[in-house]
Amino acid sequence: MSSEIDTLLLRDETPGKRYPLFVERLFLVLVVIGSIVLHPKVIEMVDGVLGTVVAWCGLPLFLLLCSELLGRIVQTLHSDS
């Protein structure tokens, strides 16, 4: 075994900058807060069983989707700079 670390394709790689994970954690906290705040408003807007399904399933999934998209945008901006 050699003490030299080689990559699989024997490329020279340099370590990059640290990714700001706190931003994604902040987005996740905002999703939880947004779900709690918007839940009653969604139930008022859509009546019946559909309102319950939308409030408990659709809203959190939609907010998580938005959070994921924002995280991807941050990742793209971070890797470009």
Secondary structure, DSSP 4 states (H G I P E B T S, - for coil): --SS---TT-------PPP-HHHHHHHHHHHHHHHHHHHHHHHHHS-HHHHHHIIIIIHHHHHHHHHHHHHHHHHHHHHH-
